[in-house]
Amino acid sequence: MADYTAASLPQGISADLHVDLFGKRLAGPVIAASGTFGFGPEYAGIEDLTVLGGISGKGLTLNGQPGNMGERLLETPSGLMNSIGLQNPGVQHFIDNELPAMKTCGTSVWANLGGHTIEENVEGVRMLCEAGIDVLELNISCPNVKQGGLAFGIRAKDAEEVVSAVRKVCTVPLVVKLSPQAESIPEMCKAVEAAGADGISLCNTFQACAIDLERRRPVFDNTFAGLSGPAIRPIALRMVWQAVGAVKIPVIGLGGIATGRDALEFIMAGASAVQVGTANFQDPAACVRITAEIGQWMDAHHVASLDEIRGCARG
């Protein structure tokens, strides 16, 4: 993975916002979260992508899939529900058509991959690594068809099995994105660390439900959908705190981060970096704005680098 040090950080900020992650120096602590930022070039004319720590592209599966039918998005108080169904063009299409432009964004390229079998995950990871991505983010929230549809990310044993298999072919830093539905966050974290993960990102969306009163039926065809946004932030922060306490590998925090102060909570809880997702829909410049707000807080409180405050809330 190349070093990405932004030529110009947000104007007027003197604090050092760089993050050392997986042996490389990233321009900032904010990474655009998968499924909320396209593949990156879509935002190039809106914000300076070189100040970001990276971009995690739209979630991929080996062969692609059309996604869910019916309603896909619903706003909730301080949140957003989605039932996209991991619609994506597939790994080879991404490599041929999206990755070249993604590499021109001036920040690290994270490919997010999920699969319904271990074999799908392994083949997808192999192809993406050979294509020259910087980081592989493995989404273990996908249902494992060989286990009756139970997601890989529910039981630590299942997660350890898929991460171990992927590790054998993954030649770049491997970050495992955890589901909040895991039976035990600490045990899940320990399992994926033991299986060879280089880092953990959490958490993915929370399972939720909404009813259409006029139809007297669930809003979503699949009944349940994923809840994200500020409403989940305190719970996500608790899970990040647990993860940091359970493992030695870096933990990347996400879940409802909408301001620099939100991001700083995760960093003070011990997160090495953060991801910003739902906020991008409300404010297309959210990632750069949040980066600037982090720097402004640091300057106001005479904090020279993030290393000075990372994990400070833990005592």
NORCORKA-V326802 format. One record per residue. SS is DSSP state (@ for helix, = for strand, . for the rest). PHI is phi in whole degrees, -180 to 180 (* if undefined). OMEGA is omega in whole degrees, 0 to 359 (NA if undefined). Layout:
BEGIN
SS:PHI:OMEGA / SS:PHI:OMEGA
END
This chain:
BEGIN
.:*:180 / .:-71:173 / .:-77:177 / .:-121:178 / .:-117:187 / .:-59:178 / .:-66:180 / .:-142:175 / .:-77:181 / .:-48:188 / .:-56:174 / .:85:182 / .:-103:181 / .:-100:181 / .:-63:177 / =:-85:183 / .:-97:181 / .:-63:178 / =:-129:174 / =:-93:185 / =:-138:179 / .:56:177 / .:82:180 / =:-125:180 / =:-100:177 / =:-100:187 / .:-66:183 / .:-158:184 / .:-86:186 / =:-102:177 / =:-116:178 / =:-70:186 / .:-80:180 / .:-58:176 / .:85:184 / .:-125:190 / .:-138:185 / .:58:174 / .:-113:174 / .:112:183 / @:-58:179 / @:-59:183 / @:-103:186 / .:-62:180 / .:-88:184 / .:-104:182 / .:-144:181 / .:-80:186 / @:-69:182 / @:-72:178 / @:-88:181 / .:-84:175 / .:-76:180 / =:168:176 / =:-129:174 / =:-94:187 / .:-71:177 / .:-49:182 / .:-59:183 / =:-114:164 / .:-125:186 / .:-53:187 / .:-105:182 / .:76:176 / =:-161:188 / .:-78:182 / .:90:186 / .:-85:174 / .:-87:175 / .:79:180 / .:-60:182 / .:-120:183 / =:-135:176 / =:-149:175 / =:-75:177 / =:-129:176 / .:-56:180 / .:59:180 / =:-164:180 / =:-145:174 / =:-102:178 / =:-136:175 / .:-136:184 / .:-75:181 / .:80:178 / .:55:174 / .:-59:181 / =:-164:185 / .:-85:182 / .:96:186 / @:-64:184 / @:-65:177 / @:-62:177 / @:-60:182 / @:-62:184 / @:-78:192 / @:-116:185 / @:-109:185 / @:-61:181 / @:-56:179 / @:-71:179 / @:-61:181 / .:-71:181 / .:-92:186 / .:-76:176 / .:81:177 / .:-146:185 / .:-70:184 / =:-101:178 / =:-107:175 / =:-101:179 / =:-100:185 / =:-132:171 / .:-132:179 / .:-158:182 / .:-93:173 / .:-140:176 / @:-62:181 / @:-62:178 / @:-62:179 / @:-62:183 / @:-63:181 / @:-66:178 / @:-62:179 / @:-63:179 / @:-57:181 / @:-64:182 / @:-68:178 / @:-65:179 / @:-65:181 / @:-81:173 / .:96:173 / .:-73:180 / .:-93:183 / =:-141:175 / =:-106:176 / =:-104:184 / =:-90:180 / =:-90:183 / .:-97:175 / .:-86:180 / .:-68:177 / =:-70:178 / =:-87:186 / @:-65:179 / @:-82:177 / @:-115:176 / .:70:178 / .:90:177 / =:-73:183 / =:-61:176 / .:-56:187 / .:-88:180 / .:-87:183 / .:-105:183 / @:-58:181 / @:-62:180 / @:-66:179 / @:-64:180 / @:-61:181 / @:-65:182 / @:-72:179 / @:-67:178 / @:-60:180 / @:-66:181 / @:-67:182 / @:-56:183 / .:-66:182 / .:-115:184 / .:-84:183 / .:-104:178 / .:-123:176 / =:-54:183 / =:-109:177 / =:-108:180 / =:-103:180 / =:-91:188 / .:-94:174 / .:-90:175 / .:-70:179 / .:-81:180 / .:-57:180 / .:-59:178 / .:-149:180 / @:-61:179 / @:-59:180 / @:-66:177 / @:-63:180 / @:-61:179 / @:-63:181 / @:-67:182 / @:-74:174 / @:-64:180 / @:-63:181 / .:-81:175 / .:115:178 / .:-64:176 / .:-89:180 / =:-164:180 / =:-130:170 / =:-120:179 / =:-162:12 / .:-125:174 / .:-74:184 / .:-68:178 / =:-93:179 / =:-68:185 / =:-146:184 / =:-144:175 / .:-141:181 / =:-115:173 / =:-86:186 / .:-66:182 / .:-72:179 / .:-85:184 / .:58:181 / =:-141:174 / =:-59:178 / .:-63:185 / .:-100:180 / .:-59:180 / .:-88:181 / .:70:182 / =:-100:178 / =:-144:182 / =:-91:179 / =:-99:177 / =:-136:178 / .:102:186 / @:-54:181 / @:-60:184 / @:-95:190 / @:-56:181 / @:-61:178 / @:-73:178 / @:-61:179 / @:-63:177 / @:-61:181 / @:-69:176 / @:-64:176 / @:-57:179 / @:-63:182 / @:-64:180 / @:-59:180 / @:-75:185 / @:-98:187 / .:-133:177 / .:-101:180 / .:-76:181 / =:-61:176 / =:-118:179 / =:-107:187 / =:-95:175 / .:-153:180 / .:134:174 / .:79:180 / .:-74:182 / .:-128:181 / .:-140:176 / @:-62:179 / @:-63:176 / @:-59:182 / @:-62:181 / @:-64:176 / @:-60:181 / @:-66:180 / @:-66:178 / @:-67:175 / .:-79:176 / .:118:180 / .:-66:178 / .:-74:179 / =:-156:179 / =:-133:171 / =:-120:179 / =:-120:184 / .:-121:187 / .:-56:180 / @:-59:180 / @:-65:180 / @:-74:180 / @:-81:182 / .:-139:182 / .:-60:178 / .:-100:187 / @:-59:185 / @:-62:179 / @:-72:178 / @:-60:181 / @:-65:176 / @:-59:179 / @:-64:181 / @:-65:175 / @:-61:180 / @:-63:179 / @:-65:177 / @:-64:181 / @:-62:179 / @:-62:182 / @:-65:182 / .:-108:175 / .:58:176 / .:-103:187 / .:-80:181 / =:-146:181 / @:-65:179 / @:-61:182 / @:-69:185 / .:-118:182 / .:-63:179 / .:79:186 / @:-65:181 / @:-71:183 / @:-80:178 / .:84:NA
END
